[in-house]
Amino acid sequence: MIPFLDLKAQHAELEPQLMRAAQRVIGRAQFTLGPETQVFEAALAEFCGARHAVAVNTGTSALHLALLAAGVGPGDEVITTPATFVATIAAIQYVGAIPRLVDIDPDTWTLDPARIETAITPRSRAILPVHLHGRMADMTAIMNTARAHGLVVIEDAAQALGASADGLRAGAHGDLGCFSFYPGKNLGACGEGGAVVTNHPEFD
């Protein structure tokens, strides 16, 4: 059988660098945050074209915390797509909000901007597009709709790190961008990991 993903091969190629990094962390006995995290946050923010990046434990937590930072709470509605991993919907429910599902564009496989307008209600608080398989949602159209209705935009860019459109990387188009570093993602960690990027200091 051909394996879907060979993480052993990937790690074998990077083993010397990974071992040195692990030894630095173990030597300091600083297993949470620390200098490595600060360097990573700065590098991620620069790569994405964002002013700020905050590392967290998982991509799910990145979405959860982004929603909280944006003031989304019980009874609010968040417009998103059903074509996503369960964490997108779970994070919305964690804050007590209601996911309002909008179908995908058959060409991009991502949230169809043309369908968003009809899903907006007085309870709408945010739009949460999901970039899937490295393909980005039409962020120009989504941002135009969001701004017209005063909605926050949180990008689920867990599967699109490095993708770009209109001169901006995934995660830097909306108010907040969320990433997962689960081993099977575009940038996989040796375990769980996530981050939120933003250009708005009030969310940092």
C-alpha positions in Angstrom: 0.0 0.0 0.0 1.2 3.5 -0.8 1.1 5.6 2.4 -1.0 8.8 2.3 1.7 10.7 4.0 5.2 9.6 5.1 6.1 11.8 8.1 9.1 9.6 8.9 10.7 10.5 5.6 10.0 14.2 6.2 11.5 14.1 9.7 14.5 12.1 8.6 15.5 14.9 6.3 15.2 17.5 9.1 16.4 15.4 11.9 19.7 17.2 12.7 18.0 20.6 12.9 15.1 19.2 14.9 17.3 17.5 17.4 19.4 20.6 18.0 16.2 22.6 18.5 14.9 20.0 21.0 18.2 20.0 22.9 18.1 23.8 23.2 14.6 23.6 24.7 15.5 20.7 27.0 18.7 22.5 28.1 16.7 25.6 29.2 13.9 23.5 30.7 11.6 26.2 29.3 8.9 24.1 27.6 6.3 26.7 27.1 6.9 29.9 25.2 10.5 31.0 25.4 13.0 32.3 22.8 12.2 29.7 20.1 8.5 30.6 20.2 9.4 34.3 20.0 11.6 33.7 17.0 8.9 31.6 15.3 6.2 34.2 16.0 8.3 36.9 14.4 9.2 34.8 11.4 5.6 33.7 10.9 4.3 37.3 11.0 6.9 38.4 8.5 6.2 35.5 6.2 2.4 36.1 6.2 2.8 39.9 5.9 1.2 40.5 9.3 2.3 42.7 12.1 1.6 40.3 14.9 1.6 36.5 15.4 0.7 34.6 18.5 1.6 30.9 18.8 -1.0 28.7 20.5 -1.3 24.9 21.3 -3.5 23.9 18.3 -5.3 25.2 15.2 -8.6 24.7 17.0 -7.5 27.0 19.8 -6.3 29.5 17.2 -9.9 29.7 15.9 -11.4 29.7 19.3 -9.2 32.5 20.6 -9.6 34.5 17.4 -13.4 34.4 17.8 -13.1 35.5 21.4 -10.7 38.3 20.5 -13.2 39.5 17.9 -16.0 39.6 20.5 -18.0 36.8 19.1 -20.2 35.2 21.8 -23.5 33.5 22.7 -26.3 34.0 20.2 -24.1 35.5 17.5 -24.0 34.0 14.0 -20.8 33.2 12.2 -21.0 32.6 8.4 -18.7 29.8 7.3 -18.6 26.8 4.9 -19.5 23.1 5.5 -16.5 22.1 3.4 -14.0 22.1 6.3 -12.6 20.1 9.2 -14.8 19.8 12.3 -12.6 22.2 14.3 -14.0 25.2 12.3 -17.5 24.5 13.5 -16.4 23.4 17.0 -14.6 26.7 17.6 -17.7 28.6 16.7 -19.8 26.5 19.1 -17.1 26.8 21.9 -17.9 30.6 22.1 -21.7 29.9 22.1 -22.2 31.2 18.6 -24.2 29.6 15.8 -22.6 28.5 12.6 -24.5 29.6 9.5 -23.3 27.4 6.6 -23.0 28.8 3.1 -22.2 26.5 0.2 -18.9 26.5 -1.7 -17.9 27.9 -5.1 -17.5 24.8 -7.3 -14.4 26.3 -9.0 -12.5 27.2 -5.8 -14.1 24.7 -3.4 -14.2 27.5 -0.9 -16.9 29.8 0.6 -18.9 31.2 -2.3 -18.9 35.0 -1.8 -22.1 35.4 -4.0 -24.1 33.4 -1.4 -22.9 35.3 1.7 -25.3 38.3 1.4 -28.4 36.1 1.7 -27.0 34.5 4.9 -26.5 37.7 6.8 -29.0 38.4 9.5 -29.1 41.0 12.4 -27.3 38.4 14.5 -24.4 38.0 12.1 -21.1 38.9 13.7 -18.3 37.4 11.6 -17.4 35.6 8.4 -15.1 32.6 8.7 -13.8 31.6 5.2 -11.8 28.4 5.0 -8.9 28.1 2.6 -8.7 24.5 1.5 -6.0 22.4 -0.2 -3.9 25.5 -0.7 -6.7 27.2 -2.6 -7.8 30.5 -1.2 -11.3 31.8 -0.9 -12.1 35.0 -2.8 -11.0 37.3 -0.1 -11.5 40.6 -2.0 -15.2 39.8 -2.4 -15.6 38.5 1.1 -13.9 41.5 2.6 -16.0 43.9 0.6 -19.2 42.2 1.9 -17.9 42.1 5.4 -17.0 45.8 5.5 -20.4 46.7 4.0 -22.1 45.0 6.9 -19.6 45.7 9.7 -18.6 42.0 10.1 -15.3 40.7 11.4 -13.4 38.3 9.0 -11.4 35.4 10.5 -9.5 33.3 8.0 -9.2 29.5 8.6 -5.9 29.2 6.8 -4.9 25.8 8.4 -4.4 24.2 5.0 -3.1 27.2 3.0 0.1 28.5 4.7 2.1 30.2 1.9 -0.8 30.6 -0.5 -1.3 34.2 -1.7 -3.8 36.3 -3.7 -3.7 40.0 -4.7 -0.2 40.3 -3.2 -1.2 39.1 0.3 -0.6 35.8 2.0 -3.3 33.6 3.4 -4.1 34.9 6.9 -3.3 38.5 6.2 -6.4 39.5 4.3 -9.0 39.3 7.1 -8.9 40.8 10.6 -7.4 37.6 12.0 -5.8 34.5 10.3 -5.6 31.1 12.0 -3.2 28.3 11.3 -2.7 24.7 12.4 0.7 23.0 12.6 -0.6 19.5 13.1 1.9 17.1 11.5 -0.2 16.6 8.4 -0.6 20.3 7.6 1.5 22.4 5.2 3.9 23.3 8.0 3.8 20.4 10.4 5.1 20.4 13.9 6.4 17.4 15.9 3.0 17.2 17.5 0.2 19.8 17.9 0.6 23.6 17.3 -1.2 26.6 16.0 -1.0 30.4 15.6 -3.1 33.5 15.0 -1.8 36.4 12.9 -3.3 39.9 12.6 -2.5 43.4 11.6 -4.7 44.8 14.3 -3.0 45.4 17.7 -6.3 45.3 19.5 -6.5 41.6 18.7 -2.9 40.8 19.8 
